[in-house]
């Protein structure tokens, strides 16, 4: 993988300082130096202490990435919403873990992306998952194709610059059409999995827009302003309107929807290599749409 820049500053600058400004970490620079990468200035091999002047071309060749032996490729097909040489956006089905674990070692979204890379013949890169979804949440997941692209996205995540919107089906009566919830979330005492609203938890902000209402259900568009574990599920349950199918947080089990009714529908992020903002969208998952259609038909 090759990354290039053209320096247009008025004053000379060291390669090290320039790359730091561009988000290249010392760890990545060390990897380039010791693991087979290259640093080129105007086509000739350079060093991080070298100076660049206006018009100089800087290129870094990233070293080939080593794939953990724990990660076993899965060749189940993936649904691709966007792809270029730096990023891959995938539509994750419900029931698939985002990352491998002892329970889901042989099939996870990361494993499927690695399998896709193998089929496509991609060399020297591994799947860097940048955003994650719960196993039973469907929708958009963003991958970086190399360590530098991942670092650039991670910085946006830390500064809450990435916008994520979800479709959720809530039980109960949502009186208002718009609601902003700012309530801290922490681990529920005695549970390794469950979270709850707690005074000393981490700050969490969730925004709701009601877009449809039928029977005792509300279809909402939801924006995450923070990224706490189970955030939408916890805030919805606290409001007394748990997600349909979310039995962990008080939602009722539904034969036609065997998981929590939550789908990541849209993501907006700044693409640092194209120098522009991208918005990627996903259609609501088929099982959620079927649940809505069935309830509307019953009502009629």
N, C-alpha and C positions, 0 to 999 in steps of 0.2 A: 504494500500500500504506500502510495507516494502523496505527500502534501507539499504544496508550493506557495510561496509568497513573493511579491515584488515590493521592495522597501521604497516608500515615497517620502520618508522624513527628511527634514532639512539638515539635521545634525547627524554625525556618525553615531552608530549605536552598536553595542556588542551583540553577538548572536544570542548569548545567554539572556540578556535583558529583553531583546525583542521577542524571543520565544516565550519568556515568562509573561509578557504582555498579551501574547496570543493564547495563553492558557496551557502551554506545554509544561508539564511538571518536571521537577528535577528527577523524579523516578523514571519518567518516560525518557528523558534525555540520557539517563544512565543506561536504560535498556537499549536505546539506539546505539550507544557506544560499545556496549559489551556483548550484545546478543545478535549481532549481524546486521544492524541497521546502518544507514549512512546519512551524513550531513554534508550537503553540497552548496557551495557559494559560486554562482555563475558557472556551474558545471564542474568545478574542481572540489575535491574533498576539503572540508573546512573543520574548524574547531569552535567550540562554544565561546572561546575568548576572542575570536576574530571580530574585527569591526566591519560593519556594513555601511555603505554610503548610498545616497539617493540613486535609485535605478538598479541596485543589486538584486539578483534573483536568488532566493534561498529555497532549498528543497530538502525535505527529510524523507528518507525511505524507512518506514517502520519495519522492525524485525518481524519475522513470522511468529505468530502466537502459538503457545503450547496449550493444547486442550487437555483438561484434567481427565485422568483415567476413570474417574467416577462418572463422567458424563458419557452416556451411551447414546449414540444417535438413534432417533426414531424416524421411520420413513412414512409415517402417516402424513398425508398431504396437508399443507397449511393454506389458509386464505389470505392472500396478500392484498393490502389496500394501497401500499406505496412502497417503492424501492428505488434506491440509487446506490452509488458506490460507498456512501457513508451511513445511510439509515435504512431500516426495514420496518414497516408498520404492518402488523398482523391482526386479523380478526379472530380472537380466541373463542372457541366454543365453550359453553358451560361444561363442567365436569372434568376439565383438564387443568392440572396444576401448572402454575406459571414456571416454577423452578423445580428441578429434581430433588428428591429427598429419599430417605430409606423406604418410604411407602410408595413413592412414585419415581423410582430410579429409571425404569425403562421407557416411560412415556410421560413427558411433560412438554410444555410449549418450547422451552429452551432446547430440549432433545429433538423436537420436531424441526426447529430452525436449523440445528446442526445437521440433521439428516438432509434438509433442503440444500444446505451449503455443499454437502458431499455430492448430492445428485447433480448440482449445477457445476461442480468442479471448482468451486472457490478455493483458493490456496492461501494459507497464511493468516486466515482470520477465524475468529470464533464468535459465538453469539453473546453479545453484551446486552442483557435485558435492562432497560432504563426505567420502565414503568411496569408495575405488577398489578395483577387482579387476583382476588380470591378464587379458589378452585371452582366455585359454583357461580361466579360472576362472568358474564360473557362480554365480548367487545374488544376495543382497541388496546393493543400493547405495542409499545415502541422499543425497538432494538437498535443499538449502535453496532456498526460492523467492525470497528476497531477501537482501541483504547483511547485515542485522542478524541474521537467523536463522542465516546461515552463521557469523557471528562467534561466536554463542552455542554452536554445535556445535563449532566449532574449539577453543574454550576447553576443552570437555569432552574432546576428543581429546588436547590437550596434557597434561591432568591424568590421562589414562588412565581416564576415567570411563565411556567407552562400551564395552560388552561385546559382543564378536563371537565367534560360534561357527560352526564349519565341519564338514561331513562330508568325510572323506578316506578313500580306499582305498589302503592301504599294502601293498607287497610284502614278504614275509619273515615271520618269526615274532616277534610281540610277546608276550613271556612274561608281563609284568605287565599288569594291567587298568587301571592308572593310572600316568602318568608325567609329571613336570614337567622340562622341559629349559630350563636357563639357560646359554646359550652365545652369545658375541658374534658378530655377523655383519658382514662387510665385503665390499668388491668383490674378486673374484678377480683376481689380477695378470694383466695382459694381456687382460682381457675388459671390454667396456663393459656387458655384460648380466649375466653370471653372478656370483652371490654365493657366499660360502663362510664356514664357521666360521673365524675368525681371532682371535688373541689381542688385537690392538689394534682390533678392530671395535667397533661400537656394541652395547650390551647388548640382548639379545633373550630373551624368555621365552615358551615355548609349552607348553601343557598338553594331554595326551592322555588320553582315556578309550576303552578298547576296548569296542565295543558288539556286535560280531559277528565271527566267524572262520570261514573256509571255505577249503579247499585251502591255498594258500600266501599267502592274502590276509587282511588285517584291515580291518574298517570301524571307523573311529574318529571320535568327536566331539572336536573340537580347539578350544581357546580361545586366542586371541591376547591376550597381556598387554602386548605392544608391537607396533609396526607397521612392522617392517623389510621392505624389498623382498624378495620371495620367501621370507619367513620360514619358513612351514610346509614349503615344498619343500626348503629348505636344511637345516633341522633334521631332517626325515625322512630325507633322503639321508645325513646325517652319522651317523644311528643305524643305517645299513645297511638302511633300509626306505623306499626312494624311493616316491613316489606312482606308482601305475599310470599308464602313458602319459606320464610326465614324462621324456622322453628327454634333456632338457637336464641333468637331475640324476641320470641313471642308471636311470630307470624303463624297463621294457620296453614297446615299442610293441604296441598291441592293436588288432586289426581292428575290434572292436566299440566301441572307445572312443578316438576320435581326438584326445585332449587329456589333460592331467593331471587325475586324478580328484579334483577339489577343488570344493566347493560351499559358499558362504556361506549358512548355514542359519538363523541367528538374530542379531538385533541388539537391544540394549537401550540406550536413551538417555533422558535427562531432557528432557522437552518444556517449555521455559521459558515458553511462552505458555499452555499448559494447566496448568502447575504440577504435573505428574505424570510418572512414569516410564512409558515405552511399551516393549513388547516386540513385535517383528514377526518372524514366522517364514515360512520358505519350504520347500516340499517338495523333497526331494532331486531333482536333475535326472534327467530320463527316461533319458538315456544311461548314467548311473552306476547307476541302479536296474536297467536292463536287463543291464548287465554283471554285477551281483551275482546276479540271477535266473538268468542263463545258467550262471554258474559253479556255483551251487548245484544246478541241474538236472543238469549234467554229473556232479557229484559223486554225485548220487543214482542 
